[in-house]
Amino acid sequence: MWADLPPTPVGVGEREWRIALYRSHVPVGVVHFNARNFGEDGHDLSVRTARGKVLKTLPELKPGSTGTLRVRLRKPGRYVVFCSLADHEARGMRAVLRVKRRR
């Protein structure tokens, strides 16, 4: 089963006011979001389903720091990766990750 497979790494760059994902598509399973804050302000990293349920949040990263968020994405579809601090998402800090079935 896919639960036994190694996690899929996804690089994430954060800065004012955007998030860049280094992969836009991943297979169903565990994803490691390896985030780096390139900005001048603190940013966190959250993942939510298309229906709006937040699955997990990586605590705030100070400028220049890194962190890894481990999330199990069980269903194919679209997930939103965003910064949940203040008005950061409204200012553009969001990206879409597409999750596909494993073959």
C-alpha positions as CSV (number, residue, x, y, z in Angstrom):
1,M,0.0,0.0,0.0
2,W,1.1,3.6,-0.5
3,A,1.5,4.2,3.2
4,D,4.7,2.1,3.1
5,L,6.2,4.3,0.4
6,P,8.8,7.0,1.3
7,P,7.5,10.5,1.6
8,T,7.4,12.9,-1.3
9,P,9.5,16.0,-0.7
10,V,8.2,19.4,-1.8
11,G,10.4,22.5,-1.5
12,V,8.6,25.6,-0.5
13,G,9.9,29.2,-0.7
14,E,8.2,31.9,1.3
15,R,8.6,35.7,1.0
16,E,6.4,38.7,1.0
17,W,3.7,38.1,-0.4
18,R,4.0,34.8,-2.2
19,I,4.6,31.1,-1.8
20,A,6.5,29.1,-4.4
21,L,6.1,25.3,-4.5
22,Y,8.9,23.5,-6.3
23,R,6.5,20.7,-7.3
24,S,2.9,21.4,-8.3
25,H,1.8,17.7,-8.5
26,V,2.5,14.9,-6.0
27,P,1.1,11.4,-5.6
28,V,-1.3,10.5,-2.7
29,G,0.6,9.7,0.5
30,V,2.9,11.5,3.0
31,V,4.4,14.8,1.8
32,H,7.3,16.6,3.4
33,F,7.0,20.3,2.8
34,N,10.6,21.6,3.2
35,A,10.0,25.3,3.8
36,R,12.5,28.2,3.8
37,N,11.5,31.8,4.7
38,F,13.3,34.1,2.3
39,G,11.3,37.1,3.5
40,E,11.8,39.9,5.9
41,D,8.8,38.9,8.1
42,G,7.9,35.8,9.9
43,H,5.7,33.3,8.0
44,D,4.1,30.0,8.9
45,L,2.9,27.2,6.5
46,S,-0.5,25.6,6.5
47,V,-2.2,23.0,4.3
48,R,-5.9,22.8,3.8
49,T,-8.3,20.7,1.7
50,A,-10.4,22.1,-1.1
51,R,-13.3,22.1,1.4
52,G,-11.4,24.3,3.8
53,K,-10.3,21.9,6.5
54,V,-6.8,22.8,7.8
55,L,-4.8,19.6,8.0
56,K,-1.6,20.9,9.7
57,T,0.4,24.0,10.3
58,L,4.1,24.5,10.6
59,P,4.8,27.2,13.3
60,E,6.1,30.6,12.3
61,L,9.5,30.6,10.6
62,K,11.7,33.6,11.3
63,P,13.4,35.3,8.3
64,G,16.1,33.0,6.9
65,S,15.0,29.9,8.8
66,T,13.8,26.5,7.6
67,G,11.3,23.9,8.8
68,T,9.6,20.7,7.6
69,L,5.8,20.1,7.7
70,R,4.8,16.4,7.4
71,V,1.3,15.9,6.1
72,R,-0.5,12.7,4.9
73,L,-2.6,13.6,1.9
74,R,-5.0,10.7,1.6
75,K,-7.2,11.7,-1.3
76,P,-6.5,13.0,-4.8
77,G,-7.6,16.6,-5.5
78,R,-6.5,20.2,-4.9
79,Y,-4.9,21.3,-1.6
80,V,-4.1,24.9,-0.7
81,V,-0.7,25.7,0.9
82,F,-0.8,29.1,2.6
83,C,0.5,31.4,5.4
84,S,-2.1,31.7,8.1
85,L,-0.6,34.7,9.8
86,A,-2.5,38.0,9.9
87,D,-3.6,38.9,6.3
88,H,-0.7,37.1,4.5
89,E,-2.9,34.8,2.5
90,A,-5.1,37.6,1.4
91,R,-2.0,39.4,0.2
92,G,-1.0,36.5,-2.0
93,M,0.7,33.9,0.2
94,R,-1.0,30.8,-1.2
95,A,-0.3,28.1,-3.7
96,V,-2.2,25.1,-5.0
97,L,-0.9,21.6,-4.8
98,R,-2.5,18.9,-6.9
99,V,-2.5,15.4,-5.5
100,K,-2.9,12.5,-8.0
101,R,-3.7,8.8,-7.5
102,R,-0.7,6.5,-7.5
103,R,-0.3,4.2,-10.5
